[in-house]
Amino acid sequence: MSTSSADLHAPVSGGSSDTLAEIEQRVLWLSTSMIHHANRIRPNPTGLKVGGHQASCASMVSIMTSLWFEQLRPGDRVSVKPHASPVLHGINYLLGELDAKYLTTLREFGGLQSYPSRSKDPDPVDYSTGSVGIGATAPIWGAIARRYVDTAIGGAGTGRQYSLVGDAELDEGAVWEAVLDHSVAELGEIVWIVDLNRQSLDRVVPNIAAGRLEAMFAAAGWQVITVKFGTLLESLFTRPGGAALRTRILDMPNPEYQRMLRCDADEVRTRLPGDGPDSAAVASLIAELDDATLLQAIRNLGGHDLDALRAAYAQIDDTRPTVIIAYTVKGRGLPTEGHPQNHSSLLTVEQYDQLAAGLGMDTSDPWARFAIDSAAGRLCRATAERLTRDKVELGTPPAVPSDIGRTPSGTSTTQAALGRALLDLSREAPDAAKRVITVSPDVSSTTNLAGWLNKVGVWSPNERRNWFDDDAETIMHWREKPTGQHMELGIAETNLVGLMGELGATWSRWGQPLFPIGVMYDPFVERALEPWSYGIYAGGQSILVGTPSGVSLAAEGGAHQSIKTPSIGLEQPGCISYEPAFAIDVEWTLLDSISRLGRPDGSSSYLRLSTRPVDQSLAAVPSDPAARERRRRQVVAGAYTLRQCENPAVTLVGMGAVITETLAAADRLADQGIAAEVVCVTSPGQLFEAVQARRGLADGPSWILDQVFPADRAAPMVTVLDGHPHTLAFLTGINNVRGAALGVSSFGQVGSLEDVYKYHGIDTDSVVRAGLDLIA
């Protein structure tokens, strides 16, 4: 299904090629000047590198000028390659979207960011980029999010999702994980433009083969459009010897071509013919050209030719994803053009003056805008009006209950509680449940989402028949439709969290909040952590559920046992983490986490769940409504007292699956006449923030410390969890007591739960010994 008709994206009329070229040169000047000012003019008393990427900007100028001033519509969104951020700011400045005062603030505190940022830049940015591969793929997930909002809720409109990608960025594996995902081939609004300048940070890349890239995209079902040459070169190819010239340029190694860009006309005449059988034909052809035309011709690649780019855009059919591979020159138009180390190099003052003279600019007034009544000024105004978007009115998320009211009994796992809590939410608060979108990488059945999936259906761009709907032995019903609330991707965790980030940003893009919940095996959370963190940075609010977790997954062995994940909540900005011990804790923390989504002051959450069965009666949930609510508040705030003593000799603090061993250890100590208080921690991150607030190092409440760790009951403390012991080690500092931190600090082992717990020293015996040692 096409979501953007061809006539909707027909090129805009009104700007001549000369006018567009004038704007193109001004964008080059502005982007170069922003970086020049940050490094050469703005005072830098520390002497630390400021940096910037003038050459990387220059290779994108033509592409971005053509895109903004001829192609984009208000509903379109663009992910700009990180190092081209000054180009974006330059265009926004010309369109009146950025105040001149910011042009001198690139990479300055409170100024323009090093890379495009939705949340930190003062001008419009559609996608935050900067982490290689993540910004490039974000529009894919943004397209799915837009489709879902428009279908299920309405108001998201239509529009293409563009990615401007550097060729070296295609080395990132996450790019191909996204390109190859089965759901992407039906997203016709996706358009990638690859800046094929054949250079990376350190060198000219010798073996970037456009043909290989073309084949890889085509194999994934993408439309491939290659823009190799501009109109000047194409005209030369029609002359006698033109075919030989074309073959020579195409067959030339990347470093040889880049070296030729550093040559004067006489050297080009010597080098360009080469020593092949057609060298004479090439020499004869270029002998007819004057020096200026010859130098212009070898630089006349398609990515810098406005007519060639215009023709490429016109070929997009909007029925499948499209990639435009545009040949460019890194540093195009700068004195550093084509130099193998120009990636981070800066123009000298002399080179900057040389550029100004060539472009007719005044270095004493680098930020001059076009005259209002000039052709360029009128085109800038017309473009700004065309791209104006309606103001987004932020919608209020539907109310989420804090307590369903059910008290789990019997033996259960925290993982199973997830699915039950979602089903309970759908019954008790249907308006809120309609905003929930679950996402998983082919692990829905093994993470207890089958019941939820059966109820809400699976999202698909188009409705598909379920051929097993009449099979009585099929437990999980795979009903695919555009309004399904479960999204299943392939086994690629970076794709999953990328989609979560964009689903979690719909509240700010279209004023329609969604509640995305992504579920993956906890051992793979670390693989997904960096892109998930970047999604949070970009304003995407979501809930990540890692399950099953820890060495409690004993029979799976060390390869599937997570150790470091419990500390994520201590370290991840914009995120609250929970590791519940009981099913009721899962419900309360999940509901509270959902209530934090889809709002300007919202936050993401991480829940670490387990498949270890636990007797739910051990939770001792109060029956009195007020006492129950007090317990719920404590669970959400980070901890609660499970067994209280008037004068404890030792405090045993357990978290998650090992709460059973913690309680058993308290019983055995009691048998020896030793009073042991038991505290169940649900969120070390929340407790750490409370400690910081009490010390005046952070804002926030600290009441939970007084209720759960009161000074008058302070005692030596044993902390234990199925994860790295440092996660809870800070708790002894609340009342400055002696402590022993038990946990997992070595790779896991396969075996029974008893054997594995004993091996890592988190079994009941180990907790008892640690308690006795502290009070001895």
N, C-alpha and C positions, 0 to 999 in steps of 0.2 A: 504494500500500500504506500503510495506516495504521500508525503506530508508537506511538500513544498513544490508547487507547480512551477514549471519552467518559465511561464510568462510572469509569475510573481517575482522572479529573480532576473528578469531581463535587465541589461545594463542601463544605467541611468543616463538620460540625455541631458545636454546643457553645458557640458564641459569639453572644450576642445583638447586635442592631444597636447598642444603647446601649453595650455593652462595646466593640465594635469602634470606635465613635465616640470613646470615651474613650482608646483606644490611639492612634487617629488624632491626637487633640489632643496627646498626650504626644510622639509622633514629631515633630510640628510644633515643639513646644517644644524638644526636644532638638537638632534640627538647627539651629534658630535660635540656640540658646544656644552650641553649639560654635563657630559663626562669630563670635558676639558676644564670647565669651571670647578668641578668637584675636586680635581686633582692638581690643577696648575694655578688656580686663582684663589679659591677659598682657603683661608688660613688653616694650617694643620700642625698645631704645636707638638703633637705626639710623634709625628713623623711616620705613623703607621700607614700602610697602604690603604688607599680609598678604593681605587680600581674602577672598573667599568669595561665595556666591550665595544669599542668604537667600530671595529671591523665586523663583528657579528651583527651590529645594528645595520651597517651599510649594506650587507648582503640581503637584508629584509626590506629595505626602504621601498623599492619598486612594488614588491608584492603587497605590502600593507597599504601603500598609497592607492594602488589600483583597487584593492578590496574595499577600503573605507569609502573612497570617493566615487566609486562606480557600482559596487555590488551589494553592499550590506543593506539590510532592512531592519526596522526596529526589533523584530522578533528574533533576529540572528544573534548568535553569541560566538565570541572568538577567544580561544586560548592562545596567548602569544608566547612564543618561545622565551625562556627566561632572560637571555642576554639581549633581547631586543626591547626590553622595557622602555628605554628612552625614546624609541621610535613611537611606541604607544602614547607616551606622555606628550611627545611633540605633536602628534595628530590631535590628541585631546585639546592641547593648547590652541591649535589653529581653529578648532571647532568651538572654542569658547567654554570648554568643559574643565579647564584648569587655569587657575590664576597664575599670572606671570611670576609672582613671588616664590612659587614652588620650583621654578626652573633652576634656581641656584641651590636647591636643597637635596639633590640626588645623593643618596647614601648618607644623609645627615639625620641626626635624631629628630624625629617628628616630621621629616620631609618625605620625599619620594623614595620608595623602597628600592632595594637592590634589584629585586625581581617583582613582577606584577603581583599585587596583593589586593584581594577583594576587601579585606577588613582593615588594611592599614594605609593604602594609598588614598590621596584626597580626590582623585578623579575616577571616572568609571573604569572598572576592571571586571571583566566577566568571569575569569577563572584565575585563581592564584596559581602561579607556576614557580619553578625554582628548584624543585627536586626532580631529577632527570627521569623522564618517562611518566610521571604522575600527572603533570599538567597536560601532557600530550593526549593522554587517554581520557581525561576528565570529561570532554564533550560527548564521548560515547555514553557515559553514564548519565550525563546531563540530558541527553536525548531521551533515554528511557524514563528518567524522572519527569521530564516535560510531558511525554506521552501519557504517563500514568495519571498525572494531575489533570490533564485536559480531558481524559476519558472518564475517570472516576469522579472528579469533582467539578472540573470546568475552569476556564479562565486562563489557561496557560498559552493559548494561541498556537501558532506555528512558527517555524523558523529553522534555518540551517544552523548546524553546530560545527564551527570551523576550528581546526587545530593547525597552528603554524609551528612546524617541527623542524629542528635542525637535523641534518643527516646523521651526525654523530649520535644524536639521541636515539636513533633506531638501533643502536647497539644494546640498549636496555631491554632485557628480557620481558619486562612488564608490558612493553609496547606490543609485542607479538602475542602475549597471553590475551590481551584485549582484542587485537585484530582477529584472532582465530576463534574467539568465543562464538558459539553457535547462534546466539541471539543477535549478534551484530550485523550479520549479512542482510537483515531486513530493515535496517535503519537507514533509509535513503537520505535523511537530512544530514548525515555525517560527511564532512568534506575536510580532508587533510591536505595541507600544502607543505611539501618537503623542500626545505631550503638546501639544495644539493650543492654546497660550496666545496665539498671534498676536503675539508680541513677539520681537524679536531683541535684540542687545546695545544698540543705540542708540535704538530707536524701536518704536512699534507698526507692524507691517508692514501696509501698506494693502490688499494684494491677495492675502493668503493665502486661497485659495478651496478649501475642503474638497472641494467637488464635483470639482475638477480632480484633487486627490490621489486621491480615491476612484476616478476613472476610470483613472488611471495604474496604480494597483495592480491594479484589476480586469482591465485589459488584459494584465497580466503573469500572469494566472491566479490571483491571490490572492483569498481570501474577504475581503470588506470589511464591517466592522461599525462603524457610526458611533454614538457615544454623545454626543448633543448636549445633552439636557436632563435635569435631575433630576426626582424624583417631584413636587416642589412645583409646578414650572413645568408639568409634564405635566397635573397636576390643574387648573391654571388654564386651560389650553388647552381644557378640556372645558366651560367656562362660556360664557355669552353674551359675545361679544367675544374669546373665546380664540383663534379662528382668526386674527383680525386681529393680536392680540398676537404670536402665533407668527410670522406673516409679517413683522411689524415687526422683531422681533429678528433673524430670519434675513437680512433685506435690509439691516440697519443696517451701515454701514461699520465696520471694526474699530476705527479711532481713536474714532469716536463712542461705540461701546459701552464702550471702555476709559475714556473720559472720564466716562461716567455712573457708573462704579464709584467715582469720586472725589466724587460728589455726595451731599448729604443727601436725606432723603425728599422735601422740598418741591421741590427741584430736579429730582429724578427724575420727580415728577408733571408737571412742566412739560416736560421733555425727552422722556420715553419715548413719549408719543402721537405725536410728530412732526407733520408737516404734510400727510400723505397723506390720501386719501379715507376711510380707516378710523380716523383719529386719534380721532374722537369715541367710537368703540366701545372703543378701547384705554383712553381716559381714563375711561370709565364703569366698565370692569372694575377698574382699579387703584384707583378711588375707594372700592371696597368693602374694600380691604385696609388694615390698620393699618400704621403706619410700619415697624415691625420686620419684618413679613411682606413688605412691599414691597421693602425692602432685601435681605432674604434671597432673595426670588424672583429678582431680577435677577442674583444671584450663583449661582443654582442650576443650574449647568451639569453635564452628565453625568459629567465627569471628577472631580467632587467629591462625587458621590452614590453611596454604597456600594451601594444597591439597584440603581441603573442599571449600575454596573460588574459587579455579580454577574450580572445578566441578560446582559450582553455576553459574559462568560466562558462562560456556559452555551450560547451559540450556536456555539462553536468546534466544527467537525466533524472536525478532525484528518486530513482527507484531502488537504488542500492548505495552503499557507501562509496565515496569517490576519493581517490588520492591523486593529487596533481604533483608530479615530480618536476620541480623547476630548477634548471641548471642556473647557478649563480656564481659570482666571484666574491670571495670573502674580502671585505674592505673596499668594495666597489666604489670608485670615485674618490678614495682617500689616497694620500701619499704612501700609505702602507699596503695598498692593494696587492693581494696575492702573495704577500710575504709569508713564509711558512710559520713564523712565530708571531703573527700579528693578532692572535686571539685576545690576549690581554695587553698588548702594547698600546701605548698612548702617543698621540701626536705630540711632537715637540712644539714649542711656541712658534718656531720658524715654519714648521709644517702646517700648523693651524692658520698662520697668516697666509701661507700659500693657498690653502683651501679657501679662505675668505676671498682672496683675490680672484680665484677661479670661479667662484659662485656669485661674485658681486656683492658680498656682504661686508658689513662694518663690524670689526671686532670690538669697537667701543660701544656698540648697541646691538648685541647678538640676538636679542629677543624681539626684534621688530616683527610686527604682524603685517599682513598684506593690507594695502589701502582698501577701505570699505567699498569704493566704487570701481576697484580693479576687477578683472575677470577672475583672478584667483580668489579675491576676497568674496566675490559673489558666489563662487562655487563652494567655498568654505561655509558660508551662511546657508546655502541651499542644502548642503550635506548635513549640517547640524540640525536643520529643521526636519529633514527626512528621517534621521536616526533618533529623533526624540521619542522616548518611551513614556508611556503613561506612568504616573507615580504609583508605586506599589503600596497598597493599603494592607498593612499587616493584619492578618486574621487572628482571632483569639482561638487558641487550641481548645478543643472540647475538654470538659472537666473529666479528670481521671480519679476514680475512687481511691482512697488510701488503704482501704481494708475491705475485702470481699465479704468477710465475716465467717468464713469456714475455718475450722480447726482440724488440720490433717491428723489422722490416726494411723495405727499400724506401722509397717516398715516401708520406707520409701527412699528415693534418692532426690537430691536437689535438681539433677538433670530432668527427671520425670516431672518435677514440680513446675518447670518452665512451661511445658505444653499445657498442663492443667490450668495454670494461671492465665494463659492467653485465652483458653476456652471460657473460663469464668468471666474474664473481661468482656468477651463478646456477648455474654448473656446479661451481665450487670450494667455494662456501659457501652451499648452498641455504637453510639456516636464516636466515642473514643476508639473503639476497636476497629471502626472503618478506616481510621488513619494509620493503623498498624500495618507495616509491610515487613514481612520476614524475608531474609535472604540467606541462602546457604550454598556452599560449593559441593553439591551432590552428596550431602550427608543428612538430609531431612529425616529419613527413617531412623538412623542411628543416633540422632540427637532428640528423639521424642517429639518431633513436630508433625507426625503423621495425622493426628486428630485435627490439629489446627489447619493443616493443608487440605484435608478432606472437606472441612467446613467452608473455607474461603476461596479455594481454587488457586491455580497457578497462573501467574501473569505470562502472557505471550503477545507479541505485536498483533497477531491475528488469531482468531479462534480456531482450535484444532479439535478434531474428534478424538475422544478417548476410546480406543478400540478394546479396552479391558473393562468397560463400564458394566458389562453383563457377565463378568467372570466372578463367580461367588467366592473364589479363593484369593482374589486380589484385595488386600487390606487397604493399601494406600491408593486413592483415586486421583489420577493425574488429569484433572480437568483444566485445560489451558484456554485462557480467554484474556482480552485486554483489561478486564477489571479484576483479575485474580490478585490476591494479596500476598502471595508467596512468589518470590523470584529465585529461580535456581540457575546458578552459573556452573561452568565447568570447574574442575579442581584447580583453581588458581586464586589463592587468598587475596592477592593484590587487586584482582578484579572485584572481588566481593566487597572489600572495604572502600574501593573507589566508588562503587555503586552506592554503598551506604552513605558516603560523604555527600553525594549529589542528591539522594533522596532526603537527606537531612538538611539540605539547603533550600528546599522549595519554599519554606516559610519566608525567606528573604527575596527569592527570585520572583515569585508570583503571589506571595501573601497567603499561601495555602500550606499549613504545616502538615508534615507527615511524621510518623513515628517508626523509623526504620530500626529493625532488630536483626543483626547479623549473627549467625551461629556457625562456629567452626570448631574443629578439634583444638583444644587448648595448646597442645605442643606446637601448633602452627601459628599461634597468635604473634609470636615474635617475627615471623616472616611477614606478617601483615601490618606490623606495628608502625613502621615508618610511613607507608601511604595512609594508614588510618589517622595517624597523628597529623599528617599534612591536611587531611580532610577537615579535622577539627580546627586547625589553624585557619583554613579557608572559610570557616563558618558553618560547616556541616555538623549537625548534632545527631548522634546516633547511639545505639546501644550495641556493644559487642559482647557476645556470650561465648566464652571458651569452655567447651565441654566435650568429652570428659577430661579430667585434669589430674596432674600430679602422679606420684608413684602409687597412688591408690589404684591406678590402672595397671595393677601388678602383672597380670598375665601377658600384657602387650610388650613388656620389656622396656629397656632404656630408650629406644628410639621414639617411643610414644609417651614418655613421661616428662611432663613440664616441671621445671625447677624455678626459673626466674620470674615467671609471669605474676606471682602475687605482689611483687613490688611495683608493678606498672602503675597502680593507682597512686602510689607515693610520688611518682616521677612525671606522669603525663599531665601537662597543663590542659585545662578545660575538660577534665574527666574525673569522675568519681568511681572508685572501684569497690566491688563487694565480693566477698566469698562467704555465702550463707552456709550455715550448718544444717538447717532444717527447712522443710518445705514451706512453712509459714514465713520464714525469713526470706525465701525466694520471692514469695508473693509480695510481701511488703516492700522489699528493695526494688523489685521490678516495677511495681506500680509507681513508686516514688521516682524512679529513673525515667519512666515514660512521661510523668508530669513535668519533667524538666526540659522536655524537647519542644522545638518549634517556637521559640520565643527569643527576643533580643538578649535577655539575661540568662538564657538556657545553658545547658551543659550536656556533655556526653557521659556515658557510663560504661563500665566493663564489669560483667558478672562472671566469676569463675565457679563453675559447677562441677559436680562429681557424680559418678555412677556407683559410688559406695553406698550400699543400703544402710540406713540409720533408723533406729527405733524413734518414732516421732513423739512418743510419750516423754522422752528425755528433755524435750523442749520446755515442758512444764508451763505451757501457755496459760496465763491467768484467765480465769473464767469471769471475774468482775470486769465490766466494760471499761471502767476508768483505768484499772490496772493493766488491762490488755492494751489500751491506747498508750499508756506509759511505756510498755514493752515495745510496741511498734515504733514509737519515737526514738527509743534507744537503739533499736536495730538499724534504723535509717541513719542515726547519728554515728554509728560505728561500733557499739559494743553494749552488752548488757550482762548483769550479774545473774548467773544461772543457779549458783548455790552461794548463799551468803552466810558468813560466820561473824559473830560479835567480835572475837579477838583471834583472827586467823594467824596461824604460825607461818603459813605460806600461801601465796596466791598462784593458782594454776590458770594460765591464760591459753585457751585453745581457739583455733580458727578452722572452719570448714569441716572436712571429713574426719579429722582426728579428734573431734569433740567427744566421740565415744571413748577414746583412750584417756582423754583428760578427765572425764567424769569417773571412769573406772579407777584411775590413779587416786582421785580424791577419796573414793570409797576405801581403798586399801590403806591410805594414810590415816583415815579416820579409824580404821580397825586398830591402828597402832597408837591411837590417842592423839593424833596430830590433826588439828583443825585446818582444813584446806578450803579456801574460798575459790570458786570456779567462775571465771569470766569468759564469755563467748564473744570474740571479736568478729565483727562482720565487715569492717572497713578500716584497715590500718591507715589509709590515706585521710579519712575523716578525722581519725584520732590525732594524726600528726598535725593537721591543720588546727585542731583544737589546742594542741600544745603550743604551736606557734602563736596563736591568738592570745593565749594566756600570758605569754612572754612579751607581748606587744610587737611581735614580728609579722603579724598578719591580721587581716580583718576577719571577723566571724565569731560564732559562739564557742564557748568552752565549757558549757554546763555539763556536758557528758562526762567530763573528767571528774567533776565533783560527785556525780551520781554513781559512777562505776568504779572510780579509783579514788575514793575519799582518803584524805590524809590520816584520819583517825583509824582507818583499817589497813594502813600501809604495812606490807610484809614482804619478805623476800619473794621473788617472782620467777616462775618457770613459764616460758612461752614456748608453744609448740604448734607447728603447722606443717602441712604437706607442701613444702616449698622452701626457699632459701631462708635460713633462720634470721638473717639481718632484717627481714621485713618487720618483725615485731620487737626487735632488740631495743628499740628506742623507748619502749613502754616503761622500762625500769627508771627512766629519767623523770617520769611524772612526779614521783615522790622520793627519788634518789635512793632506791633500794637495791640490794644485791640481786643479781639475776643470773639465770642460765637460759640460753636461747637454743632450743632444739629445732631441727628442721633437716632439710635435704641439701647437701652441699657437694654431692658427687653424682656422677651419671648413674642412672637407675639400673636395676637388675630385674630379670624376669623371675617370677616365682609366685608363691601364695601371698596373700595380703599380710599374713602374720610374719612370714619370712622376710618380706621386703621392708615392712615397718621396723622389724628388729635390726635389719642390716643398716638402716639409716638412722637408727636411734630415735624413732618417734613412736615406739610401742609403749604400752602401759608400764612395763618394767623400767624403761628409760626415763619416763616422766617421774615415776616414784623415786628412782635413784637420784635424779636431779633435785627433787624436793628435799630429800634427806640430806644431801650434800650441803644445801643452802642453810639448813637450820642446825646442822651439826655444830 
